[in-house]
Amino acid sequence: MKKPYLFVISEMTLDGKLTLRRGVSSKIIMNYMSKESNIFLHKERASSDAIMVGCNTIKIDNSNLTVRYVKGRSPIRIIPCSFADIPLNSNVLDKSAPTIIVTSKKAPAKNIDAIRRKGVEVMVCGEDKVDFKLLMENLYAIGIKKLMVEGGPTILWNILKDQLVDEIKIIHLPILIGGRDAPSLVEGEGIKDLSDIFFAKLKGVRVLGKDLLTEYKIIYKKSTRQSLV
Ligand SMILES: NC(=O)c1ccc[n+]([C@@H]2O[C@H](COP(=O)([O-])OP(=O)(O)OC[C@H]3O[C@@H](n4cnc5c(N)ncnc54)[C@H](OP(=O)(O)O)[C@@H]3O)[C@@H](O)[C@H]2O)c1
């Protein structure tokens, strides 16, 4: 399968949380990122052909996904949104960088038309939900060879499950927030069997100001089936 090199970057608290509570913007914990981490994040954006973030993150965070902390070109913004119900005042629909809203055949035509009227491209990719394997083939075909994914946890589960993730980079912030309802890196339905575990091999460790960066290669291998319960 021809697909872009796909790497994930997430900022995470010391207790493994992506945001304060479910439904709350991660921009609050991102305020605790060191300048060095922000520069790293934006260099990674500038070195990527495209950046992908789930539709719910756009609805909650209203992310820009542009390059600001360093000089460089902003990548193409890819937003999977199965029903094309992205708020029309979202920052990613502005003119600061190109955007592709990826949707499914279930998306109402009026939603698609409203996005196109703003001059933003819509790619239909999948029957009921966005089909990520097909999306990767389509992105490769239009010249996207390096894709950065900045979450959230639902999208991360889906691309992991489809074995599309090559690398994960975590910026560990030295803060703890607790809360059983605070989202962690990967959500979705989770593995059903121990043979489904995704393994990661440590590639590198770096200090970014007061934060720690860890980089992992993802390894897909099947072991003997062993029930979780
Ligand atoms: N700390 C960090 O690094 C970081 C980074 C990003 C986000 N976050 C946080 O994560 C939270 C949002 O995460 P989230 O998990 O709710 O949302 P998400 O992963 O950003 O987006 C999930 C949405 O993607 C859409 N989608 C498209 N195709 C899909 C498919 N095949 N399968 C499943 N969903 C598909 C679904 O909406 P449709 O049904 O409409 O398609 C789904 O609701 C926010 O609080 C945000 O602040 C933190």
The ligand as a MOL file (V3000), in Angstrom:
LIG
                    3D

  0  0  0     0  0            999 V3000
M  V30 BEGIN CTAB
M  V30 COUNTS 48 52 0 0 0
M  V30 BEGIN ATOM
M  V30 1 N -2.8590 17.1840 23.9940 0
M  V30 2 C -2.9110 16.9350 22.7080 0
M  V30 3 O -1.8750 16.7210 22.0800 0
M  V30 4 C -4.2370 16.9130 21.9890 0
M  V30 5 C -4.2320 16.8620 20.5890 0
M  V30 6 C -5.4530 16.8160 19.9250 0
M  V30 7 C -6.6390 16.8090 20.6360 0
M  V30 8 N -6.6310 16.8640 21.9810 0 CHG=1
M  V30 9 C -7.9090 16.8680 22.7190 0
M  V30 10 O -8.6590 15.7220 22.3490 0
M  V30 11 C -10.0490 16.0160 22.5010 0
M  V30 12 C -10.8000 15.5860 21.2630 0
M  V30 13 O -10.5690 14.2360 21.0040 0
M  V30 14 P -11.6950 13.2740 20.4110 0
M  V30 15 O -11.1770 11.8820 20.5380 0
M  V30 16 O -13.0010 13.6050 21.0300 0 CHG=-1
M  V30 17 O -11.8180 13.7470 18.9100 0
M  V30 18 P -10.8980 13.6200 17.6000 0
M  V30 19 O -10.1020 12.3610 17.6290 0
M  V30 20 O -10.2130 14.9030 17.3840 0
M  V30 21 O -12.0140 13.5230 16.4880 0
M  V30 22 C -12.9240 12.4550 16.5100 0
M  V30 23 C -13.9140 12.6300 15.3980 0
M  V30 24 O -13.3400 12.2550 14.1540 0
M  V30 25 C -14.3770 11.9370 13.2720 0
M  V30 26 N -14.0860 10.7740 12.4380 0
M  V30 27 C -13.8730 10.7990 11.1050 0
M  V30 28 N -13.6990 9.5880 10.6380 0
M  V30 29 C -13.8020 8.7380 11.6490 0
M  V30 30 C -13.7090 7.3300 11.7490 0
M  V30 31 N -13.4570 6.5480 10.7000 0
M  V30 32 N -13.8830 6.7860 12.9560 0
M  V30 33 C -14.1210 7.5600 14.0430 0
M  V30 34 N -14.2230 8.8990 13.9950 0
M  V30 35 C -14.0640 9.4930 12.7990 0
M  V30 36 C -15.6010 11.6530 14.1580 0
M  V30 37 O -16.5320 12.6730 13.9110 0
M  V30 38 P -17.6000 12.3730 12.7650 0
M  V30 39 O -18.4440 11.2580 13.2720 0
M  V30 40 O -18.2890 13.6640 12.6300 0
M  V30 41 O -16.7900 11.9730 11.6020 0
M  V30 42 C -15.1050 11.7360 15.5780 0
M  V30 43 O -16.0260 12.3000 16.4490 0
M  V30 44 C -10.1620 17.5120 22.7320 0
M  V30 45 O -10.4620 17.7580 24.0880 0
M  V30 46 C -8.8040 18.0430 22.3790 0
M  V30 47 O -8.4920 19.1980 23.1330 0
M  V30 48 C -5.4500 16.9110 22.6720 0
M  V30 END ATOM
M  V30 BEGIN BOND
M  V30 1 1 1 2
M  V30 2 2 2 3
M  V30 3 1 2 4
M  V30 4 1 4 5
M  V30 5 2 4 48
M  V30 6 2 5 6
M  V30 7 1 6 7
M  V30 8 2 7 8
M  V30 9 1 8 9
M  V30 10 1 8 48
M  V30 11 1 9 10
M  V30 12 1 9 46
M  V30 13 1 10 11
M  V30 14 1 11 12
M  V30 15 1 11 44
M  V30 16 1 12 13
M  V30 17 1 13 14
M  V30 18 2 14 15
M  V30 19 1 14 16
M  V30 20 1 14 17
M  V30 21 1 17 18
M  V30 22 2 18 19
M  V30 23 1 18 20
M  V30 24 1 18 21
M  V30 25 1 21 22
M  V30 26 1 22 23
M  V30 27 1 23 24
M  V30 28 1 23 42
M  V30 29 1 24 25
M  V30 30 1 25 26
M  V30 31 1 25 36
M  V30 32 1 26 27
M  V30 33 1 26 35
M  V30 34 2 27 28
M  V30 35 1 28 29
M  V30 36 1 29 30
M  V30 37 2 29 35
M  V30 38 1 30 31
M  V30 39 2 30 32
M  V30 40 1 32 33
M  V30 41 2 33 34
M  V30 42 1 34 35
M  V30 43 1 36 37
M  V30 44 1 36 42
M  V30 45 1 37 38
M  V30 46 2 38 39
M  V30 47 1 38 40
M  V30 48 1 38 41
M  V30 49 1 42 43
M  V30 50 1 44 45
M  V30 51 1 44 46
M  V30 52 1 46 47
M  V30 END BOND
M  V30 END CTAB
M  END
